[in-house]
Amino acid sequence: MDILEELFQMEGVTAVAKLDDIGRIVDWKAKGTVSPELKEETSKELSAVISIFVGGARKRPRNWTPFHGIAYSGGDMTMIIKGENAAIVETDKVEMEKVFRLLGMKGYCKK
């Protein structure tokens, strides 16, 4: 089964997306109704987040490039991006370790 499809079936996952090499959404699947405007706005926001992180990382003395993945959590939601795969989840309702494992990310620790 495709990683995004497996993620999408999990409790607490609200959306999954396939991204291009600069973070724009090329394919999107969400639970519930998602308007084309929201999809476009989310694509712009994802691109901005990735661009800020990667651009800023290049100015630091440590090696942060090439970009591999990022997790951002705020409010009730967490966005996790690994390569061309992204998931938006309800932080308290998802098995975060499983999401990280499916995406092939390292370094998750419980609260």
Chimera marker file (.cmm) of the C-alpha trace (Angstrom):
<marker_set name="trace">
<marker id="1" x="0.000" y="0.000" z="0.000" r="1" g="1" b="0" radius="0.5"/>
<marker id="2" x="1.194" y="3.524" z="-0.800" r="1" g="1" b="0" radius="0.5"/>
<marker id="3" x="2.555" y="5.393" z="2.248" r="1" g="1" b="0" radius="0.5"/>
<marker id="4" x="0.070" y="8.249" z="1.884" r="1" g="1" b="0" radius="0.5"/>
<marker id="5" x="-2.863" y="5.872" z="1.520" r="1" g="1" b="0" radius="0.5"/>
<marker id="6" x="-1.795" y="3.991" z="4.644" r="1" g="1" b="0" radius="0.5"/>
<marker id="7" x="-1.398" y="7.273" z="6.539" r="1" g="1" b="0" radius="0.5"/>
<marker id="8" x="-4.789" y="8.508" z="5.330" r="1" g="1" b="0" radius="0.5"/>
<marker id="9" x="-6.504" y="5.471" z="6.846" r="1" g="1" b="0" radius="0.5"/>
<marker id="10" x="-5.107" y="6.228" z="10.323" r="1" g="1" b="0" radius="0.5"/>
<marker id="11" x="-7.238" y="7.742" z="13.080" r="1" g="1" b="0" radius="0.5"/>
<marker id="12" x="-6.349" y="11.408" z="13.554" r="1" g="1" b="0" radius="0.5"/>
<marker id="13" x="-4.910" y="12.021" z="10.072" r="1" g="1" b="0" radius="0.5"/>
<marker id="14" x="-6.906" y="14.820" z="8.432" r="1" g="1" b="0" radius="0.5"/>
<marker id="15" x="-5.013" y="15.245" z="5.158" r="1" g="1" b="0" radius="0.5"/>
<marker id="16" x="-2.135" y="13.871" z="3.118" r="1" g="1" b="0" radius="0.5"/>
<marker id="17" x="-0.356" y="15.432" z="0.173" r="1" g="1" b="0" radius="0.5"/>
<marker id="18" x="2.224" y="14.633" z="-2.469" r="1" g="1" b="0" radius="0.5"/>
<marker id="19" x="4.628" y="17.550" z="-2.947" r="1" g="1" b="0" radius="0.5"/>
<marker id="20" x="6.928" y="18.633" z="-5.726" r="1" g="1" b="0" radius="0.5"/>
<marker id="21" x="10.603" y="19.432" z="-5.109" r="1" g="1" b="0" radius="0.5"/>
<marker id="22" x="9.876" y="22.948" z="-3.777" r="1" g="1" b="0" radius="0.5"/>
<marker id="23" x="6.962" y="21.989" z="-1.540" r="1" g="1" b="0" radius="0.5"/>
<marker id="24" x="3.991" y="22.739" z="-3.788" r="1" g="1" b="0" radius="0.5"/>
<marker id="25" x="1.063" y="20.334" z="-3.518" r="1" g="1" b="0" radius="0.5"/>
<marker id="26" x="0.719" y="18.204" z="-6.657" r="1" g="1" b="0" radius="0.5"/>
<marker id="27" x="-1.847" y="15.761" z="-5.233" r="1" g="1" b="0" radius="0.5"/>
<marker id="28" x="-4.022" y="16.125" z="-2.142" r="1" g="1" b="0" radius="0.5"/>
<marker id="29" x="-6.478" y="14.029" z="-0.190" r="1" g="1" b="0" radius="0.5"/>
<marker id="30" x="-8.395" y="15.226" z="2.862" r="1" g="1" b="0" radius="0.5"/>
<marker id="31" x="-11.137" y="13.929" z="5.097" r="1" g="1" b="0" radius="0.5"/>
<marker id="32" x="-14.158" y="16.154" z="4.630" r="1" g="1" b="0" radius="0.5"/>
<marker id="33" x="-14.596" y="18.861" z="2.042" r="1" g="1" b="0" radius="0.5"/>
<marker id="34" x="-11.620" y="20.899" z="0.870" r="1" g="1" b="0" radius="0.5"/>
<marker id="35" x="-12.215" y="23.842" z="-1.441" r="1" g="1" b="0" radius="0.5"/>
<marker id="36" x="-9.853" y="24.534" z="-4.358" r="1" g="1" b="0" radius="0.5"/>
<marker id="37" x="-9.033" y="27.878" z="-2.676" r="1" g="1" b="0" radius="0.5"/>
<marker id="38" x="-7.941" y="26.131" z="0.537" r="1" g="1" b="0" radius="0.5"/>
<marker id="39" x="-5.815" y="23.702" z="-1.462" r="1" g="1" b="0" radius="0.5"/>
<marker id="40" x="-4.105" y="26.597" z="-3.266" r="1" g="1" b="0" radius="0.5"/>
<marker id="41" x="-3.555" y="28.561" z="-0.037" r="1" g="1" b="0" radius="0.5"/>
<marker id="42" x="-2.201" y="25.483" z="1.771" r="1" g="1" b="0" radius="0.5"/>
<marker id="43" x="0.180" y="24.816" z="-1.117" r="1" g="1" b="0" radius="0.5"/>
<marker id="44" x="1.537" y="28.379" z="-0.841" r="1" g="1" b="0" radius="0.5"/>
<marker id="45" x="1.933" y="28.040" z="2.938" r="1" g="1" b="0" radius="0.5"/>
<marker id="46" x="3.760" y="24.693" z="2.650" r="1" g="1" b="0" radius="0.5"/>
<marker id="47" x="6.101" y="26.170" z="0.054" r="1" g="1" b="0" radius="0.5"/>
<marker id="48" x="6.786" y="29.143" z="2.324" r="1" g="1" b="0" radius="0.5"/>
<marker id="49" x="7.504" y="26.968" z="5.386" r="1" g="1" b="0" radius="0.5"/>
<marker id="50" x="9.916" y="24.743" z="3.458" r="1" g="1" b="0" radius="0.5"/>
<marker id="51" x="11.577" y="27.728" z="1.776" r="1" g="1" b="0" radius="0.5"/>
<marker id="52" x="12.081" y="29.566" z="5.083" r="1" g="1" b="0" radius="0.5"/>
<marker id="53" x="13.494" y="26.490" z="6.797" r="1" g="1" b="0" radius="0.5"/>
<marker id="54" x="15.808" y="25.459" z="3.985" r="1" g="1" b="0" radius="0.5"/>
<marker id="55" x="16.868" y="29.026" z="3.151" r="1" g="1" b="0" radius="0.5"/>
<marker id="56" x="17.632" y="29.802" z="6.789" r="1" g="1" b="0" radius="0.5"/>
<marker id="57" x="19.418" y="26.501" z="7.243" r="1" g="1" b="0" radius="0.5"/>
<marker id="58" x="21.887" y="27.352" z="4.487" r="1" g="1" b="0" radius="0.5"/>
<marker id="59" x="23.069" y="30.375" z="6.493" r="1" g="1" b="0" radius="0.5"/>
<marker id="60" x="23.830" y="28.366" z="9.631" r="1" g="1" b="0" radius="0.5"/>
<marker id="61" x="27.186" y="26.697" z="10.340" r="1" g="1" b="0" radius="0.5"/>
<marker id="62" x="25.693" y="23.193" z="10.572" r="1" g="1" b="0" radius="0.5"/>
<marker id="63" x="24.799" y="21.087" z="7.551" r="1" g="1" b="0" radius="0.5"/>
<marker id="64" x="20.990" y="21.243" z="7.142" r="1" g="1" b="0" radius="0.5"/>
<marker id="65" x="20.892" y="20.672" z="3.398" r="1" g="1" b="0" radius="0.5"/>
<marker id="66" x="19.631" y="18.954" z="1.409" r="1" g="1" b="0" radius="0.5"/>
<marker id="67" x="16.203" y="19.183" z="3.000" r="1" g="1" b="0" radius="0.5"/>
<marker id="68" x="14.927" y="15.798" z="4.238" r="1" g="1" b="0" radius="0.5"/>
<marker id="69" x="11.956" y="16.480" z="6.460" r="1" g="1" b="0" radius="0.5"/>
<marker id="70" x="10.307" y="18.740" z="9.007" r="1" g="1" b="0" radius="0.5"/>
<marker id="71" x="7.581" y="18.545" z="11.638" r="1" g="1" b="0" radius="0.5"/>
<marker id="72" x="5.688" y="21.601" z="12.822" r="1" g="1" b="0" radius="0.5"/>
<marker id="73" x="3.153" y="21.497" z="15.630" r="1" g="1" b="0" radius="0.5"/>
<marker id="74" x="0.851" y="24.293" z="16.723" r="1" g="1" b="0" radius="0.5"/>
<marker id="75" x="-2.499" y="24.357" z="18.466" r="1" g="1" b="0" radius="0.5"/>
<marker id="76" x="-4.206" y="20.992" z="17.943" r="1" g="1" b="0" radius="0.5"/>
<marker id="77" x="-2.491" y="20.149" z="14.671" r="1" g="1" b="0" radius="0.5"/>
<marker id="78" x="0.867" y="18.847" z="13.462" r="1" g="1" b="0" radius="0.5"/>
<marker id="79" x="2.226" y="18.951" z="9.911" r="1" g="1" b="0" radius="0.5"/>
<marker id="80" x="4.911" y="16.438" z="9.014" r="1" g="1" b="0" radius="0.5"/>
<marker id="81" x="6.814" y="16.556" z="5.731" r="1" g="1" b="0" radius="0.5"/>
<marker id="82" x="9.322" y="13.951" z="4.581" r="1" g="1" b="0" radius="0.5"/>
<marker id="83" x="10.584" y="14.216" z="1.044" r="1" g="1" b="0" radius="0.5"/>
<marker id="84" x="7.593" y="14.390" z="-1.270" r="1" g="1" b="0" radius="0.5"/>
<marker id="85" x="5.071" y="13.184" z="1.346" r="1" g="1" b="0" radius="0.5"/>
<marker id="86" x="3.158" y="15.370" z="3.806" r="1" g="1" b="0" radius="0.5"/>
<marker id="87" x="0.583" y="14.610" z="6.476" r="1" g="1" b="0" radius="0.5"/>
<marker id="88" x="-1.557" y="16.935" z="8.559" r="1" g="1" b="0" radius="0.5"/>
<marker id="89" x="-2.731" y="15.307" z="11.765" r="1" g="1" b="0" radius="0.5"/>
<marker id="90" x="-4.647" y="16.029" z="14.944" r="1" g="1" b="0" radius="0.5"/>
<marker id="91" x="-1.777" y="15.883" z="17.439" r="1" g="1" b="0" radius="0.5"/>
<marker id="92" x="-3.642" y="14.242" z="20.329" r="1" g="1" b="0" radius="0.5"/>
<marker id="93" x="-5.597" y="11.763" z="18.186" r="1" g="1" b="0" radius="0.5"/>
<marker id="94" x="-2.869" y="10.180" z="16.071" r="1" g="1" b="0" radius="0.5"/>
<marker id="95" x="-0.213" y="7.582" z="16.846" r="1" g="1" b="0" radius="0.5"/>
<marker id="96" x="2.660" y="9.970" z="16.161" r="1" g="1" b="0" radius="0.5"/>
<marker id="97" x="5.325" y="7.271" z="16.326" r="1" g="1" b="0" radius="0.5"/>
<marker id="98" x="3.541" y="5.328" z="13.581" r="1" g="1" b="0" radius="0.5"/>
<marker id="99" x="3.268" y="8.427" z="11.377" r="1" g="1" b="0" radius="0.5"/>
<marker id="100" x="6.982" y="9.149" z="11.774" r="1" g="1" b="0" radius="0.5"/>
<marker id="101" x="7.864" y="5.515" z="11.105" r="1" g="1" b="0" radius="0.5"/>
<marker id="102" x="5.697" y="5.347" z="7.954" r="1" g="1" b="0" radius="0.5"/>
<marker id="103" x="7.300" y="8.524" z="6.635" r="1" g="1" b="0" radius="0.5"/>
<marker id="104" x="10.781" y="7.233" z="7.464" r="1" g="1" b="0" radius="0.5"/>
<marker id="105" x="11.611" y="10.025" z="9.912" r="1" g="1" b="0" radius="0.5"/>
<marker id="106" x="13.938" y="9.637" z="12.857" r="1" g="1" b="0" radius="0.5"/>
<marker id="107" x="13.980" y="11.315" z="16.231" r="1" g="1" b="0" radius="0.5"/>
<marker id="108" x="10.439" y="11.317" z="17.579" r="1" g="1" b="0" radius="0.5"/>
<marker id="109" x="10.019" y="11.213" z="21.344" r="1" g="1" b="0" radius="0.5"/>
<marker id="110" x="6.849" y="11.063" z="23.443" r="1" g="1" b="0" radius="0.5"/>
<marker id="111" x="5.674" y="13.829" z="25.769" r="1" g="1" b="0" radius="0.5"/>
<link id1="1" id2="2" r="1" g="1" b="0" radius="0.2"/>
<link id1="2" id2="3" r="1" g="1" b="0" radius="0.2"/>
<link id1="3" id2="4" r="1" g="1" b="0" radius="0.2"/>
<link id1="4" id2="5" r="1" g="1" b="0" radius="0.2"/>
<link id1="5" id2="6" r="1" g="1" b="0" radius="0.2"/>
<link id1="6" id2="7" r="1" g="1" b="0" radius="0.2"/>
<link id1="7" id2="8" r="1" g="1" b="0" radius="0.2"/>
<link id1="8" id2="9" r="1" g="1" b="0" radius="0.2"/>
<link id1="9" id2="10" r="1" g="1" b="0" radius="0.2"/>
<link id1="10" id2="11" r="1" g="1" b="0" radius="0.2"/>
<link id1="11" id2="12" r="1" g="1" b="0" radius="0.2"/>
<link id1="12" id2="13" r="1" g="1" b="0" radius="0.2"/>
<link id1="13" id2="14" r="1" g="1" b="0" radius="0.2"/>
<link id1="14" id2="15" r="1" g="1" b="0" radius="0.2"/>
<link id1="15" id2="16" r="1" g="1" b="0" radius="0.2"/>
<link id1="16" id2="17" r="1" g="1" b="0" radius="0.2"/>
<link id1="17" id2="18" r="1" g="1" b="0" radius="0.2"/>
<link id1="18" id2="19" r="1" g="1" b="0" radius="0.2"/>
<link id1="19" id2="20" r="1" g="1" b="0" radius="0.2"/>
<link id1="20" id2="21" r="1" g="1" b="0" radius="0.2"/>
<link id1="21" id2="22" r="1" g="1" b="0" radius="0.2"/>
<link id1="22" id2="23" r="1" g="1" b="0" radius="0.2"/>
<link id1="23" id2="24" r="1" g="1" b="0" radius="0.2"/>
<link id1="24" id2="25" r="1" g="1" b="0" radius="0.2"/>
<link id1="25" id2="26" r="1" g="1" b="0" radius="0.2"/>
<link id1="26" id2="27" r="1" g="1" b="0" radius="0.2"/>
<link id1="27" id2="28" r="1" g="1" b="0" radius="0.2"/>
<link id1="28" id2="29" r="1" g="1" b="0" radius="0.2"/>
<link id1="29" id2="30" r="1" g="1" b="0" radius="0.2"/>
<link id1="30" id2="31" r="1" g="1" b="0" radius="0.2"/>
<link id1="31" id2="32" r="1" g="1" b="0" radius="0.2"/>
<link id1="32" id2="33" r="1" g="1" b="0" radius="0.2"/>
<link id1="33" id2="34" r="1" g="1" b="0" radius="0.2"/>
<link id1="34" id2="35" r="1" g="1" b="0" radius="0.2"/>
<link id1="35" id2="36" r="1" g="1" b="0" radius="0.2"/>
<link id1="36" id2="37" r="1" g="1" b="0" radius="0.2"/>
<link id1="37" id2="38" r="1" g="1" b="0" radius="0.2"/>
<link id1="38" id2="39" r="1" g="1" b="0" radius="0.2"/>
<link id1="39" id2="40" r="1" g="1" b="0" radius="0.2"/>
<link id1="40" id2="41" r="1" g="1" b="0" radius="0.2"/>
<link id1="41" id2="42" r="1" g="1" b="0" radius="0.2"/>
<link id1="42" id2="43" r="1" g="1" b="0" radius="0.2"/>
<link id1="43" id2="44" r="1" g="1" b="0" radius="0.2"/>
<link id1="44" id2="45" r="1" g="1" b="0" radius="0.2"/>
<link id1="45" id2="46" r="1" g="1" b="0" radius="0.2"/>
<link id1="46" id2="47" r="1" g="1" b="0" radius="0.2"/>
<link id1="47" id2="48" r="1" g="1" b="0" radius="0.2"/>
<link id1="48" id2="49" r="1" g="1" b="0" radius="0.2"/>
<link id1="49" id2="50" r="1" g="1" b="0" radius="0.2"/>
<link id1="50" id2="51" r="1" g="1" b="0" radius="0.2"/>
<link id1="51" id2="52" r="1" g="1" b="0" radius="0.2"/>
<link id1="52" id2="53" r="1" g="1" b="0" radius="0.2"/>
<link id1="53" id2="54" r="1" g="1" b="0" radius="0.2"/>
<link id1="54" id2="55" r="1" g="1" b="0" radius="0.2"/>
<link id1="55" id2="56" r="1" g="1" b="0" radius="0.2"/>
<link id1="56" id2="57" r="1" g="1" b="0" radius="0.2"/>
<link id1="57" id2="58" r="1" g="1" b="0" radius="0.2"/>
<link id1="58" id2="59" r="1" g="1" b="0" radius="0.2"/>
<link id1="59" id2="60" r="1" g="1" b="0" radius="0.2"/>
<link id1="60" id2="61" r="1" g="1" b="0" radius="0.2"/>
<link id1="61" id2="62" r="1" g="1" b="0" radius="0.2"/>
<link id1="62" id2="63" r="1" g="1" b="0" radius="0.2"/>
<link id1="63" id2="64" r="1" g="1" b="0" radius="0.2"/>
<link id1="64" id2="65" r="1" g="1" b="0" radius="0.2"/>
<link id1="65" id2="66" r="1" g="1" b="0" radius="0.2"/>
<link id1="66" id2="67" r="1" g="1" b="0" radius="0.2"/>
<link id1="67" id2="68" r="1" g="1" b="0" radius="0.2"/>
<link id1="68" id2="69" r="1" g="1" b="0" radius="0.2"/>
<link id1="69" id2="70" r="1" g="1" b="0" radius="0.2"/>
<link id1="70" id2="71" r="1" g="1" b="0" radius="0.2"/>
<link id1="71" id2="72" r="1" g="1" b="0" radius="0.2"/>
<link id1="72" id2="73" r="1" g="1" b="0" radius="0.2"/>
<link id1="73" id2="74" r="1" g="1" b="0" radius="0.2"/>
<link id1="74" id2="75" r="1" g="1" b="0" radius="0.2"/>
<link id1="75" id2="76" r="1" g="1" b="0" radius="0.2"/>
<link id1="76" id2="77" r="1" g="1" b="0" radius="0.2"/>
<link id1="77" id2="78" r="1" g="1" b="0" radius="0.2"/>
<link id1="78" id2="79" r="1" g="1" b="0" radius="0.2"/>
<link id1="79" id2="80" r="1" g="1" b="0" radius="0.2"/>
<link id1="80" id2="81" r="1" g="1" b="0" radius="0.2"/>
<link id1="81" id2="82" r="1" g="1" b="0" radius="0.2"/>
<link id1="82" id2="83" r="1" g="1" b="0" radius="0.2"/>
<link id1="83" id2="84" r="1" g="1" b="0" radius="0.2"/>
<link id1="84" id2="85" r="1" g="1" b="0" radius="0.2"/>
<link id1="85" id2="86" r="1" g="1" b="0" radius="0.2"/>
<link id1="86" id2="87" r="1" g="1" b="0" radius="0.2"/>
<link id1="87" id2="88" r="1" g="1" b="0" radius="0.2"/>
<link id1="88" id2="89" r="1" g="1" b="0" radius="0.2"/>
<link id1="89" id2="90" r="1" g="1" b="0" radius="0.2"/>
<link id1="90" id2="91" r="1" g="1" b="0" radius="0.2"/>
<link id1="91" id2="92" r="1" g="1" b="0" radius="0.2"/>
<link id1="92" id2="93" r="1" g="1" b="0" radius="0.2"/>
<link id1="93" id2="94" r="1" g="1" b="0" radius="0.2"/>
<link id1="94" id2="95" r="1" g="1" b="0" radius="0.2"/>
<link id1="95" id2="96" r="1" g="1" b="0" radius="0.2"/>
<link id1="96" id2="97" r="1" g="1" b="0" radius="0.2"/>
<link id1="97" id2="98" r="1" g="1" b="0" radius="0.2"/>
<link id1="98" id2="99" r="1" g="1" b="0" radius="0.2"/>
<link id1="99" id2="100" r="1" g="1" b="0" radius="0.2"/>
<link id1="100" id2="101" r="1" g="1" b="0" radius="0.2"/>
<link id1="101" id2="102" r="1" g="1" b="0" radius="0.2"/>
<link id1="102" id2="103" r="1" g="1" b="0" radius="0.2"/>
<link id1="103" id2="104" r="1" g="1" b="0" radius="0.2"/>
<link id1="104" id2="105" r="1" g="1" b="0" radius="0.2"/>
<link id1="105" id2="106" r="1" g="1" b="0" radius="0.2"/>
<link id1="106" id2="107" r="1" g="1" b="0" radius="0.2"/>
<link id1="107" id2="108" r="1" g="1" b="0" radius="0.2"/>
<link id1="108" id2="109" r="1" g="1" b="0" radius="0.2"/>
<link id1="109" id2="110" r="1" g="1" b="0" radius="0.2"/>
<link id1="110" id2="111" r="1" g="1" b="0" radius="0.2"/>
</marker_set>
